[in-house]
Amino acid sequence: MPLLKLEGGAAGRAGLRDYYEAVWALVSLVPPGLVTTYGSIARLLGVSPRLVGRALRANLNPIVVPCHRVVRSDGSLGGYSLGGPGVKRRLLELEGVRFTVDGRVRREHVVDAASLLGGGLGSDVVEDLGDETLQTRLGDVLEEG
């Protein structure tokens, strides 16, 4: 089920900008010292991890939307449009994120994007919830922001 938006009391399909805003809202919930993955966000929104990357590249407010806190599923850094992977790593280190000897984020710093929505919604229960529940929680987050 695609992400839906409400306009004037009517539901409609989300456009590209709506997906970008959903990505930004989720990323803004990642606390310092933790990261999430492109794939985790993509699964939650029902999109490609590449779309998540595109949304983060379009981020115009890296202070509010800390896109450096999103890494690849294998823990490697991926890209960072504001200075490259070296800058991304340094920002994460300043926040307390530790790395393995091969440069990957240590697993204890990785959080599933679904757990960022609160209410005990963790990776162990994501498969049990329907898209409607996830969209409702994400909608609540977007309205709060």
C-alpha positions in Angstrom: 0.0 0.0 0.0 1.5 3.4 -1.0 2.0 6.2 1.4 -1.2 8.3 1.6 -1.7 12.0 2.3 -4.7 13.8 3.5 -5.7 17.1 1.8 -9.0 18.8 2.5 -10.3 15.7 4.3 -9.7 13.4 1.2 -7.0 10.8 1.0 -4.8 10.7 -2.1 -1.6 9.1 -3.3 1.6 10.7 -2.1 3.8 12.5 -4.5 7.6 12.4 -4.6 7.9 15.5 -2.3 5.6 13.7 0.3 8.0 10.7 0.3 10.9 13.1 0.8 9.2 14.7 3.7 8.4 11.3 5.3 12.0 10.4 5.0 13.1 13.7 6.6 10.6 13.3 9.4 11.9 9.8 10.2 15.6 10.8 10.0 14.9 13.8 12.3 13.9 11.2 15.0 17.3 9.4 15.0 19.0 10.5 18.2 22.7 11.3 18.5 24.8 8.2 19.0 22.5 6.0 16.9 22.0 5.5 13.1 19.4 3.8 11.0 19.7 2.4 7.5 18.5 3.4 4.0 16.9 0.0 3.8 15.1 0.2 7.1 13.5 3.6 6.2 12.7 2.2 2.7 10.9 -0.9 4.2 8.9 1.3 6.5 7.7 3.6 3.7 7.4 0.9 1.0 10.0 2.5 -1.3 13.5 1.8 -2.7 16.5 2.5 -0.6 17.7 4.6 -3.5 14.7 6.9 -3.1 15.7 7.4 0.5 19.2 8.4 -0.6 17.7 10.8 -3.1 15.6 12.4 -0.4 18.6 12.8 1.8 20.6 14.4 -1.0 17.8 16.9 -1.3 17.9 17.7 2.4 18.4 21.5 2.7 18.4 21.5 6.5 21.1 19.1 7.9 20.8 20.6 11.4 17.2 19.5 11.7 17.4 16.5 9.5 20.7 14.8 10.5 21.2 12.8 7.3 24.6 11.7 8.4 22.8 9.3 10.8 21.7 7.0 7.9 24.1 4.3 6.7 24.0 1.2 4.5 22.5 -2.0 5.8 26.0 -3.5 6.1 27.1 -0.7 8.4 29.2 1.0 5.8 28.7 4.8 5.6 27.4 5.4 2.1 27.5 8.8 0.6 27.3 12.2 2.3 26.7 15.3 0.1 28.0 17.7 2.7 31.7 16.7 2.5 31.8 13.0 1.8 32.1 9.9 3.9 35.1 11.2 5.9 33.0 14.1 7.2 30.0 11.8 7.9 32.2 9.5 9.9 33.7 12.4 11.9 30.2 13.7 12.7 29.1 10.2 13.9 32.2 9.8 16.0 31.6 13.2 17.7 28.1 11.8 18.6 29.6 8.7 20.2 29.1 6.2 17.3 31.9 3.6 17.2 33.2 1.7 14.2 34.7 -1.7 13.5 38.2 -2.0 12.3 36.9 -2.2 8.7 35.1 1.1 9.0 31.5 -0.1 9.6 29.2 1.3 12.2 29.1 -1.2 15.2 25.7 -3.0 15.4 24.9 -1.6 18.9 24.5 1.9 17.3 22.0 0.8 14.6 18.3 1.2 15.2 15.4 0.0 13.1 13.5 3.0 11.6 10.2 1.5 12.8 11.3 1.8 16.4 11.7 5.5 16.0 7.9 5.9 15.8 7.5 5.0 19.5 4.8 3.1 21.2 6.9 0.0 21.4 7.0 -0.5 17.7 10.3 -2.3 17.1 11.8 -4.4 14.4 10.5 -7.6 16.0 6.8 -6.6 15.4 7.0 -4.6 12.2 5.9 -7.6 10.1 2.8 -8.1 12.3 1.5 -4.6 11.6 -0.4 -3.6 8.5 0.6 -0.6 6.3 -2.3 1.4 7.7 -0.9 1.2 11.2 2.5 2.3 10.1 1.1 5.1 8.0 -1.0 6.3 10.9 2.0 6.4 13.2 4.1 8.2 10.5 1.3 10.6 10.0 1.3 11.4 13.7 5.1 12.1 13.6 4.7 14.4 10.5 1.9 16.4 12.2 4.0 16.8 15.4 7.0 18.1 13.4 
